[in-house]
Amino acid sequence: MAISYNRLWKLLIDRGMTKTQLREKANISTVTLAKMGKNETVSMDILLRICKELDCGFEDIVEATKD
């Protein structure tokens, strides 16, 4: 199984928000954002902060995919 953040990127586009704006509002580092861009795992704390800022659930920003 692998992680995909494609739902998050689509949500940002739909809301007219850039990755930089998300990074600043959710207080996440550029390194973490880069990891997400490569579909690498990040901590649940990071995902919770993103969900809080975007007022959404985990299922709206991340999905598990088959390799």
KOLMITOR-692551 format. One record per residue: residue in three letters; chain; x, y, z of N, C-alpha, C in turn. Coordinates in pm, whole numbers, plus 50000, padded with zeros to 5 digits. Each point is the difference from the previous one (the first is absolute). Example, Ala and Ser with C-alpha at 12.3 -4.5 7.8 and 13.67 -1.06 7.14 Angstrom:
+--------+--------+-------+-------+-------+-------+-------+-------+-------+-------+-------+
| residu | chaine |  n.c1 |  n.c2 |  n.c3 | ca.c1 | ca.c2 | ca.c3 |  c.c1 |  c.c2 |  c.c3 |
+--------+--------+-------+-------+-------+-------+-------+-------+-------+-------+-------+
|    ALA |      A | 51319 | 49431 | 50780 | 49911 | 50119 | 50000 | 50090 | 50120 | 50000 |
|    SER |      A | 49965 | 50105 | 49928 | 50082 | 50119 | 50006 | 49923 | 50109 | 50073 |
+--------+--------+-------+-------+-------+-------+-------+-------+-------+-------+-------+
This chain:
+--------+--------+-------+-------+-------+-------+-------+-------+-------+-------+-------+
| residu | chaine |  n.c1 |  n.c2 |  n.c3 | ca.c1 | ca.c2 | ca.c3 |  c.c1 |  c.c2 |  c.c3 |
+--------+--------+-------+-------+-------+-------+-------+-------+-------+-------+-------+
|    MET |      A | 50084 | 49882 | 50000 | 49916 | 50118 | 50000 | 50089 | 50126 | 50000 |
|    ALA |      A | 49950 | 50101 | 49936 | 50071 | 50127 | 49993 | 49903 | 50113 | 50034 |
|    ILE |      A | 50056 | 50114 | 50034 | 49922 | 50118 | 50036 | 49996 | 50095 | 49879 |
|    SER |      A | 49884 | 50060 | 49978 | 49987 | 50100 | 49895 | 49931 | 50123 | 50059 |
|    TYR |      A | 50056 | 50117 | 49970 | 49943 | 50127 | 50044 | 49931 | 50073 | 49885 |
|    ASN |      A | 49968 | 49929 | 49892 | 49937 | 50063 | 49884 | 49869 | 50069 | 50038 |
|    ARG |      A | 49927 | 49943 | 50094 | 49875 | 50063 | 50045 | 50027 | 50136 | 50063 |
|    LEU |      A | 50109 | 50010 | 50074 | 50036 | 50128 | 50062 | 50032 | 50103 | 49893 |
|    TRP |      A | 50080 | 49962 | 49901 | 50039 | 50096 | 49896 | 49877 | 50047 | 49922 |
|    LYS |      A | 49907 | 49908 | 49973 | 49877 | 50039 | 49929 | 49916 | 50094 | 50087 |
|    LEU |      A | 49993 | 49971 | 50129 | 49924 | 50085 | 50092 | 50057 | 50141 | 50004 |
|    LEU |      A | 50132 | 50011 | 50001 | 50064 | 50131 | 49999 | 49964 | 50077 | 49872 |
|    ILE |      A | 50003 | 49932 | 49887 | 49965 | 50063 | 49873 | 49855 | 50048 | 50005 |
|    ASP |      A | 49911 | 49914 | 50048 | 49859 | 50035 | 50007 | 49975 | 50122 | 50088 |
|    ARG |      A | 50083 | 50016 | 50102 | 49983 | 50112 | 50093 | 50086 | 50121 | 49964 |
|    GLY |      A | 50076 | 49988 | 49892 | 50084 | 50111 | 49957 | 50113 | 50030 | 50096 |
|    MET |      A | 50053 | 49897 | 50063 | 50106 | 50015 | 50099 | 50128 | 49936 | 49948 |
|    THR |      A | 50112 | 50067 | 50024 | 50129 | 49944 | 49958 | 50057 | 49911 | 50111 |
|    LYS |      A | 50098 | 49920 | 49962 | 50068 | 49916 | 50100 | 50070 | 50087 | 50103 |
|    THR |      A | 50054 | 50111 | 49957 | 50068 | 50091 | 50093 | 49901 | 50057 | 50101 |
|    GLN |      A | 49883 | 50038 | 49955 | 49898 | 50051 | 50091 | 49960 | 49894 | 50102 |
|    LEU |      A | 49984 | 49877 | 49954 | 49968 | 49890 | 50091 | 50112 | 49981 | 50101 |
|    ARG |      A | 50123 | 50001 | 49952 | 50115 | 49981 | 50087 | 50002 | 50105 | 50111 |
|    GLU |      A | 49975 | 50124 | 49964 | 50002 | 50108 | 50099 | 49883 | 49990 | 50097 |
|    LYS |      A | 49880 | 49974 | 49950 | 49882 | 49993 | 50087 | 50004 | 49880 | 50094 |
|    ALA |      A | 50047 | 49886 | 49951 | 50004 | 49878 | 50080 | 50130 | 49987 | 50079 |
|    ASN |      A | 50091 | 50096 | 49980 | 50128 | 50000 | 50070 | 50076 | 49869 | 49980 |
|    ILE |      A | 50021 | 49965 | 49872 | 50080 | 49882 | 49967 | 50124 | 50045 | 49924 |
|    SER |      A | 50103 | 49921 | 50009 | 50129 | 50039 | 49941 | 50002 | 49971 | 49850 |
|    THR |      A | 50094 | 50064 | 49934 | 50019 | 49975 | 49857 | 50044 | 49856 | 49975 |
|    VAL |      A | 50075 | 49944 | 50093 | 50045 | 49861 | 49988 | 49880 | 49906 | 50003 |
|    THR |      A | 49907 | 50027 | 50091 | 49880 | 49917 | 50010 | 49916 | 50011 | 49874 |
|    LEU |      A | 49985 | 50121 | 49950 | 49924 | 50020 | 49877 | 50066 | 49928 | 49883 |
|    ALA |      A | 50132 | 50002 | 49996 | 50074 | 49929 | 49894 | 49977 | 49849 | 50011 |
|    LYS |      A | 49998 | 49948 | 50124 | 49973 | 49857 | 50020 | 49861 | 49965 | 49948 |
|    MET |      A | 49905 | 50087 | 50027 | 49864 | 49975 | 49954 | 49993 | 50006 | 49847 |
|    GLY |      A | 50079 | 50087 | 49940 | 50006 | 50010 | 49855 | 50054 | 49873 | 49936 |
|    LYS |      A | 50077 | 49923 | 50077 | 50056 | 49873 | 49953 | 49917 | 49882 | 50049 |
|    ASN |      A | 49882 | 50028 | 50058 | 49912 | 49897 | 50055 | 50067 | 49915 | 50106 |
|    GLU |      A | 50083 | 50064 | 50082 | 50062 | 49932 | 50114 | 49913 | 50024 | 50123 |
|    THR |      A | 50016 | 49915 | 50100 | 49918 | 50012 | 50120 | 50043 | 50120 | 50084 |
|    VAL |      A | 49903 | 50060 | 50067 | 50024 | 50108 | 50095 | 49921 | 49965 | 50127 |
|    SER |      A | 50027 | 50072 | 50107 | 49936 | 49967 | 50128 | 49852 | 50032 | 50000 |
|    MET |      A | 49928 | 49932 | 50086 | 49857 | 50026 | 50016 | 49976 | 50143 | 50047 |
|    ASP |      A | 50092 | 50054 | 50079 | 49987 | 50138 | 50047 | 49993 | 50097 | 49882 |
|    ILE |      A | 50083 | 49977 | 49902 | 50001 | 50086 | 49880 | 49866 | 49989 | 49928 |
|    LEU |      A | 49953 | 49877 | 49982 | 49872 | 49980 | 49931 | 49885 | 50064 | 50077 |
|    LEU |      A | 50004 | 49992 | 50132 | 49896 | 50063 | 50082 | 50001 | 50152 | 49983 |
|    ARG |      A | 50119 | 50059 | 49998 | 50010 | 50145 | 49981 | 49945 | 50042 | 49864 |
|    ILE |      A | 50029 | 49921 | 49897 | 49949 | 50030 | 49867 | 49848 | 49990 | 49998 |
|    CYS |      A | 49947 | 49893 | 50059 | 49855 | 49982 | 50005 | 49933 | 50114 | 50076 |
|    LYS |      A | 50062 | 50045 | 50107 | 49944 | 50110 | 50078 | 49995 | 50127 | 49916 |
|    GLU |      A | 50108 | 50031 | 49930 | 50005 | 50121 | 49918 | 49903 | 49995 | 49883 |
|    LEU |      A | 49982 | 49883 | 49941 | 49913 | 49987 | 49883 | 49858 | 49960 | 50037 |
|    ASP |      A | 49977 | 49975 | 50130 | 49870 | 49958 | 50050 | 49949 | 49879 | 49922 |
|    CYS |      A | 50081 | 49894 | 50003 | 49966 | 49879 | 49926 | 50047 | 49878 | 50081 |
|    GLY |      A | 49974 | 49882 | 49948 | 50042 | 49876 | 50064 | 50119 | 49938 | 49928 |
|    PHE |      A | 50057 | 49897 | 50063 | 50115 | 49931 | 49941 | 49969 | 49950 | 49859 |
|    GLU |      A | 49880 | 49946 | 49983 | 49963 | 49942 | 49871 | 49997 | 50104 | 49889 |
|    ASP |      A | 49996 | 50128 | 50037 | 50000 | 50107 | 49900 | 50140 | 50039 | 49953 |
|    ILE |      A | 50104 | 49956 | 50073 | 50135 | 50044 | 49965 | 50098 | 49887 | 49971 |
|    VAL |      A | 49969 | 49879 | 50043 | 50095 | 49890 | 49982 | 49925 | 49871 | 49966 |
|    GLU |      A | 50067 | 49916 | 49924 | 49943 | 49868 | 49972 | 50112 | 49897 | 49992 |
|    ALA |      A | 49964 | 49878 | 50035 | 50094 | 49889 | 49988 | 49977 | 49937 | 49864 |
|    THR |      A | 50108 | 49979 | 49926 | 49990 | 49940 | 49867 | 50085 | 49872 | 49996 |
|    LYS |      A | 49966 | 49913 | 49909 | 50081 | 49880 | 49982 | 50123 | 50036 | 49920 |
|    ASP |      A | 50111 | 49939 | 50037 | 50126 | 50026 | 49928 | 49994 | 49955 | 49857 |
+--------+--------+-------+-------+-------+-------+-------+-------+-------+-------+-------+
